[in-house]
Amino acid sequence: MKKIIITGGAGFIGSHVVRRFVKTYPEYQIINLDKLTYAGNLMNLKDVEQAANYRFVKGDIVDAAFIDELFATEQPDAVIHLAAESHVDRSISNPTEFVMTNVLGTVNLLNAARKHWADRYDKTRFYHVSTDEVYGALAMGSGMFTEETPYDPHSPYSASKASSDHFVRAYHDTYGIDAVISNCSNNYGSHHFPEKLIPLAIHNIKNNKPIPVYGKGENVRDWLWVEDHARAIDVIFHQAKAGETYNIGGHNEWKNIDLIRLLCQIMDRKLGRAEGESAKLISFVTDRAGHDLRYAIDAAKLKNELGWEPSLQFEEGLEKTVDWYLSNEDWLSEVTSGHYQAYYQEQYAKR
């Protein structure tokens, strides 16, 4: 029986990965390790929290002694590492926090893996989940990021993720740890913390609040439905060769302003508003410092070698996303009020 630690499993992408592994592989034991910061929400996993093969552990990957003890006690066969500080704006305000979690936290996990897996590297796996932002920015009309694109991070967030990627590769090359990495484009879907563009816009449109759009909204991102990302992680975890890197993307580039206008149209229809009503809420704000113009992922390697490709067109995925948020107003209310965090922090403080 495999025992897998999934770090950051209470977050947006992490909760979808935990859910997929718990439900798809009942023979695996899934340990969800999360610090429960503002973006960690166990309400995201209400549907699996009673599953026999699921367990939550509250802890901080920055605490090296805790991580070492967790490995010694649990003897996991694999780690799928998603725990990270990820919001670029927060990294600009507090870069040190991103260095601690994203770099030092990753190294702590690698050190524990090196120590406790030394005699069974061939039977273990360290899967590091990263971002396309490590590659820097692309010009309009140019090519896409491939696995061979040189790293060129422009924000404290992307610099911290680039550093963690390098450490994972170094531990594979130096110590022989079975490690794989994936770099993914922007995700969207259910359970997304509403500081990010799409859930923030949905929340603000619903409540007739301004929709903040950086600069002129000309920045381009490649968008991927989060459940397709979880499926890609599943495929890479089980099929990739040690030392490999795979880009994960939707081949789905949208300017921010075009995405928001499409979202406004969908929300007008869903809320029974006159066409164009929600678009009046669009508010252009001062651009983010060091804002990368364009990201675009070439996921051909993942398709050609492992057979993965996106399952949804963006318009269909966005409809599903809007429907989820409108049908889960309690979740959104708990998150925006902060009540979810106080409740779960209190529950786990007692354990």
WOLIN-V745928 format. One record per residue. SS is DSSP state (a for helix, b for strand, c for the rest). OMEGA is omega in radians with two decimals (NA if undefined). Layout:
SS&OMEGA ; SS&OMEGA
//
This chain:
c&3.11 ; c&3.02 ; b&-3.03 ; b&2.97 ; b&3.04 ; b&-3.12 ; b&-3.11 ; c&-3.04 ; c&3.08 ; c&3.13 ; c&-3.06 ; a&-3.12 ; a&-3.10 ; a&-3.13 ; a&3.09 ; a&3.09 ; a&3.10 ; a&-3.12 ; a&-3.12 ; a&-3.10 ; a&3.12 ; a&-3.06 ; a&-3.06 ; a&-3.04 ; c&-3.12 ; c&3.11 ; c&3.09 ; c&2.96 ; b&-3.08 ; b&3.08 ; b&3.13 ; b&3.13 ; b&-3.10 ; b&3.11 ; c&-3.05 ; c&2.94 ; c&-3.11 ; c&-3.07 ; c&3.11 ; c&-3.01 ; c&-3.12 ; a&2.99 ; a&3.11 ; a&-3.02 ; a&-3.13 ; c&-3.06 ; c&3.14 ; c&-2.99 ; c&3.10 ; c&-3.11 ; c&-3.08 ; c&-3.08 ; c&-3.13 ; b&3.07 ; b&3.09 ; b&3.03 ; b&3.10 ; b&3.14 ; c&-3.04 ; c&-3.13 ; c&3.08 ; c&-3.14 ; c&-3.04 ; a&-3.13 ; a&3.11 ; a&-3.13 ; a&3.12 ; a&3.13 ; a&3.12 ; a&3.10 ; a&-3.13 ; a&-3.10 ; a&-3.01 ; a&-3.08 ; c&-3.11 ; c&3.07 ; c&-3.08 ; b&2.99 ; b&2.92 ; b&-2.90 ; b&3.09 ; c&-3.07 ; c&-3.12 ; c&2.84 ; c&-2.94 ; c&-3.05 ; c&-3.03 ; a&-3.13 ; a&3.13 ; a&3.13 ; a&3.10 ; a&-3.14 ; a&-3.05 ; c&-3.08 ; a&-3.08 ; a&3.11 ; a&3.14 ; a&3.07 ; a&-3.09 ; a&-3.08 ; a&-2.97 ; a&-3.12 ; a&-3.09 ; a&3.12 ; a&3.11 ; a&3.12 ; a&3.08 ; a&3.10 ; a&3.12 ; a&3.12 ; a&3.10 ; a&3.11 ; a&3.14 ; a&-3.10 ; a&-2.97 ; a&3.11 ; c&-2.98 ; c&-3.10 ; c&-3.14 ; c&3.11 ; a&-3.10 ; a&-3.12 ; a&-3.11 ; c&3.12 ; b&3.05 ; b&-3.11 ; b&-3.10 ; b&-3.11 ; b&-3.07 ; b&-2.94 ; b&3.06 ; a&-3.08 ; a&3.11 ; a&-3.08 ; a&-3.13 ; c&-3.06 ; c&3.09 ; c&3.03 ; c&3.07 ; c&3.07 ; c&3.11 ; c&-3.09 ; c&-3.12 ; c&3.05 ; b&2.97 ; c&3.11 ; c&3.14 ; c&-3.13 ; c&3.11 ; c&3.11 ; c&-3.14 ; c&-3.05 ; c&-3.06 ; c&3.13 ; c&3.06 ; a&3.09 ; a&-3.07 ; a&3.07 ; a&3.13 ; a&3.11 ; a&3.09 ; a&3.12 ; a&-3.13 ; a&3.08 ; a&-3.12 ; a&3.12 ; a&3.13 ; a&3.12 ; a&-3.14 ; a&3.14 ; a&3.03 ; a&-3.07 ; a&-3.04 ; a&-3.01 ; a&3.12 ; c&3.09 ; c&3.05 ; c&-3.08 ; b&3.02 ; b&-3.10 ; b&2.95 ; b&3.10 ; b&-2.99 ; b&3.07 ; c&-3.12 ; b&3.09 ; b&3.00 ; b&3.13 ; c&-3.08 ; c&3.03 ; c&-3.12 ; c&-3.10 ; c&-2.98 ; c&2.88 ; c&-3.11 ; c&-2.88 ; a&-3.00 ; a&3.13 ; a&3.09 ; a&-3.14 ; a&3.12 ; a&-3.13 ; a&-3.09 ; a&3.10 ; a&-3.12 ; a&-3.07 ; c&3.10 ; c&3.07 ; c&3.13 ; c&3.08 ; b&-3.10 ; b&3.10 ; b&-3.10 ; b&3.06 ; c&3.10 ; c&-3.14 ; c&-3.06 ; c&-3.11 ; c&-3.04 ; b&3.07 ; b&3.04 ; b&-3.02 ; b&-3.13 ; b&3.07 ; b&-2.99 ; a&3.13 ; a&3.01 ; a&3.07 ; a&3.12 ; a&3.11 ; a&3.09 ; a&3.09 ; a&3.08 ; a&-3.11 ; a&-3.12 ; a&3.14 ; a&-3.04 ; a&-2.97 ; a&-3.04 ; c&3.03 ; c&3.13 ; c&3.10 ; c&-3.08 ; c&3.03 ; b&3.10 ; b&2.97 ; b&3.12 ; b&-3.12 ; c&-3.05 ; c&-3.00 ; c&-2.90 ; c&-3.06 ; b&3.10 ; b&2.91 ; b&-3.13 ; a&-3.09 ; a&3.11 ; a&3.09 ; a&-3.12 ; a&3.11 ; a&3.06 ; a&3.13 ; a&3.09 ; a&3.11 ; a&3.13 ; a&-3.12 ; a&3.07 ; a&-3.11 ; a&-3.09 ; a&-3.08 ; a&3.13 ; c&3.13 ; c&3.06 ; c&3.13 ; c&-3.14 ; c&-3.10 ; c&-3.09 ; a&-3.13 ; a&3.11 ; a&-3.11 ; a&-3.11 ; b&-3.11 ; b&3.13 ; b&-3.08 ; b&-3.13 ; c&-3.06 ; c&3.09 ; c&3.08 ; c&3.11 ; c&-3.04 ; c&3.13 ; c&-3.07 ; c&-3.00 ; b&2.94 ; c&3.05 ; c&-3.06 ; b&2.95 ; c&-3.10 ; c&-3.07 ; a&-3.13 ; a&-3.14 ; a&3.11 ; a&-3.04 ; a&-3.07 ; a&-3.03 ; a&3.01 ; c&3.14 ; c&2.93 ; c&-3.11 ; c&-3.12 ; c&-3.03 ; c&2.88 ; c&-3.01 ; a&-3.11 ; a&3.12 ; a&3.13 ; a&3.13 ; a&3.06 ; a&3.13 ; a&-3.12 ; a&3.12 ; a&3.13 ; a&-3.12 ; a&-3.11 ; a&3.13 ; a&3.13 ; a&-3.10 ; c&-3.11 ; a&3.12 ; a&3.12 ; a&-3.10 ; a&3.12 ; a&3.13 ; a&-3.10 ; a&-3.09 ; a&3.12 ; a&-3.08 ; c&-3.10 ; a&-3.12 ; a&-3.06 ; a&3.14 ; a&-3.11 ; a&-3.06 ; a&3.07 ; a&3.13 ; a&-3.12 ; a&-3.05 ; a&3.01 ; a&-3.11 ; c&-3.00 ; c&NA
//
